[in-house]
Amino acid sequence: MSYKIFIDGKEGTTGLRIADRFKDRSDIEILEIPEEKRKDTEERKKYINASDYTFLCLPDAAAVEAVSLVENDHTKIIDASTAHRTNPDWVYGLPELSKEQRSAVAASKRTAVPGCYASGFNCLMYPMVRSGMLAPYHPVICHAISGYSGGGKKMIAEYESADRPAHSKIDAPKSYGLTLAHKHLPEMQKISGLARTPAFVPVVCDYYSGMQVLVPLDLRLAGTSAEAVAAGIAEYYKEGATVSVHALNEALPENGLYSNALSGSD
């Protein structure tokens, strides 16, 4: 059986990456919209409704519009934008969180792709809040560093420009989101189960991709220990196929492209 896939917004960085992942799959047929029609609403509507799965790699407003074009009950939408991540009618696409979440994602016709920083944060916070290791009202701070590819075409072009000065301001790690209104914050709070919005300061660095998300905890305030936290997270993910939990104080692998770290103070 061949699945028909349409990528709405294929020319962006996310769309190109998805297309590349599928290019050698014999069980997938990519529906290719003509270049001159890719912004034509009626033409996009035809392709969306002809697909088994449509991936939305669009700005938020355009993603909402694309969903409104669906006129059947079989096309499944996987939205990479921010538009539906906290919508209760959509499934949050992070199956690693629990068996229930995996089942929900598998059965869903409307799946919101998690944000990159939010994925790391929620993989840490969700099991802690859900299991009672951390109270929902506990004040949480998150620090994270990532490569520049997550910034999209404009940021990639800035970092990879042949005309980039030898000593540029982007040579050094750059903090942003300093107004504490980063677009991932709503999903970070809702999915983790926290009662308060975490304080989140991300940093972009001069390398293409890879991310580290850190949540330092005041263990006295949390009423726990580093050993208890490490053991609790390890127990929670013991059957996780895609989540590896390292022992307390164990060094992270040097070749890890994506890692989450939790540190404590006592």
N, C-alpha and C positions, 0 to 999 in steps of 0.2 A: 504494500500500500504506500502511495506517495502522498505526502502532505503538501498542500499548496500554501506558500508563505509569501506574504506581501510586506515589504518594509517601507513604511510611509516616512520619508525623510532619509532615504538611503545615502544621500550625498554628504551627510554630516559625519562626524567622527564615530558616533555610536552606531549609526546605520552601516557604515563601511566595515566596522569591526564585526557586526552580526553577519553581514553578507560573507565576510571572509571565513567565519566559523562554519558556514553552511556550504561553501562552494564545492566541497568534495563529497557531500552527502548524496548517495544515490536514492535515498528515501524521501528527499525533499525537492520540490519544484518551486523555484523562485519566480514569482510573477513580476516581470519587468515592465514597468510603466515607461512609455516613451519619454525621453528627456524633455521634449517640449510640452508634455502634458502633466509633468509631475506636480505642478501647482494648480492644475485644473480641478476644481472641486468635484465636478460630475464624473470626471475620469477616475479620480481617486476613489470615489464612491463605488464605481464598478469593480475596481480591483479589491477593495476592502471586502465587499460582499461576495466576491468570487473566491476568497481565501478561506483556509481552515484556521490559520493564525495570521493576525496582522500585528506587526511590531510598530509602535509609534515612537519615532525618534525625532520629536518635534518640540517647539516651545510649548509652554503650558496651555495657552489659549488655543493654539492650533490642535493640540492633542484633544482638548475638550470638544472642539468642532468635529474632529475625525470620528470620535465615538458616536456623535449624533448622526453620522452617515450610515451606521449599521442598520440594515433593514431585515435581518434574518436572526434565527435563534441558534445558529451553529458556529459563526465566526467567533473565535476567541481573540481577545485583545490583550496584548502585553505592552503596557505603557511605560516607557523609560523616562518620561518627564516627571515633574514634581506634582502635577495636577491632581492625582488621585491617591496619593500615598496615605492620606489620613481619612479618605472617604470610607465610611462604614459599609458601603455597597461593593467595595472592591477588596480583594484579598492582597495582603501585603506579601510580596514575593520573596520571602526569606525562609525557605523550608527548613533551614538548619535550626530554627528556634525550637521546634518541638515536633513530635509525631503528628499532633493535630494540625500544625501549620503545614506540614508536608502534604497531608491529605487534602487540606483546603486548597493548596496551590494546584495539586494534581486535578482537582475537580472544577477549578474556577474557570469561568469564561471572561472574567475581568480581573487581570492581575497587574498590580502596580509594582514596578521594579524599584527596589530600595535605593536610596542614595548611597554613595560609596562610604563616606564617613559614617553615615547612620548604620550601615551594615556592621562595621567594626564595633561601634558603640553599643548597639543593641545585642550583639552576640555576647558582650560582657554584662550589660546591665539586666537584660531580660531574665536570665536564670537567677540572678541574685535577688531581684525584686520578687519574682514569682515564687521562689523557694522560701522567702522570708529572711534571707541572709542580710538584706538591706531594706530598711523601711522606705516606703514610697516617698515620704516627705524628706528624706535625707538630701542635703545640699550636695550636688554633684558638679564637678569641674572636669572638662574633657580637653585634652590637648591632642593635636593630630598633625602629622606632616605627610605631604603627598607630592608626587611628581606633577609636572605641568600638563600632562595630557588630559586630565580631568577638566581643565579650563576650556576645552574645545578648540576650534580652529584658530580663533583669534589669539589665544594664549600660546598655542603651539607655534604659530607663525612668529610671535614675538620672541620666544626663546630660541627658535631655530633659524632666525633671520641671518642671512649672509652678511647683512650690514650691521649686525649687533656690535656695539663698541667693545673693545678689549676689556675695559673695566666698567661694566654696566651695573646699574642698581639691582638688576635681577640675578646677578652672580650669587648674591647671598640669599639665604632663606628669608621669605617675606611673609609676615603675618597679615592676615586680612580678616574681614568679618568682625572688626573691632567694635561695631555697634551692637554686637551680641544679637543679631537678627539674621543669622545665616539661614538659608532656605531649608536646610536639613533639620533644623531644630524642632519643628512641629512633629515630625515622625520620630525623632529621637525621644521626645518626651512621651508621646502616645504609646508607641510600641514597647518601650522599656517598662511602662507602668509607673513612671515617676509622677509625683503630684506637682513638682516644680520643674520649670524649664531649666535644663542644665546650662551652666556657663561654658561656652564653647569657643575656643580660639584656634582656628586652623592655620597652617603654615604651608606655603607652596615653596618647593625647592627646585634647584636646577638639575633635574633628571627627569626622564620621560614618564615612567610609571612606577607604581609601588606606593605602599601606604603603611603607616604605623599609627594606631589609635591608642592613646593612653588615658586611663582614668585613675588618678591618684586618690586614695581614700585616707581620711583621718580615722584610723582604726579605733581610737578611743571613742570618738563621737559615734561611730557605727556600732560600737559595742561588740566587736568581733576581733579576730586575729588574722594575720596573713596566712597562717596555716589552715585555718578554717575556711577562708575564702578560696584558697587554692584547691583544697580538697572538695569543696562544694561545687566549684565549676568543673573540676575533673569528673566528678560523679555525674553531673548533669549531662555532660557531653560524652560519656563513656562509650555510647553506641553511635556517636555521630560519625558519619562517613566522610565528611569534609571539614570537620573541625578538629584540630590537634591541640591538646592542652599540655603545656610543658610543666614540668615539676617546678616547685617554688625555688627561685634563685638559679634555675637552669638557664644557660645562655641560649638565646634564640639563634636559629640557623642563619649563617651568613648569606645564604642564597635565597632566603625567603622573600618573595615578592609582596606578600601581604601578611602582616602579623598584627596581633592585638596584644597589648601588654597591660597588666594591672599592677600598680605598685602601691605599697601601703606605708604609713608612718605610724609609729607607736610611741 
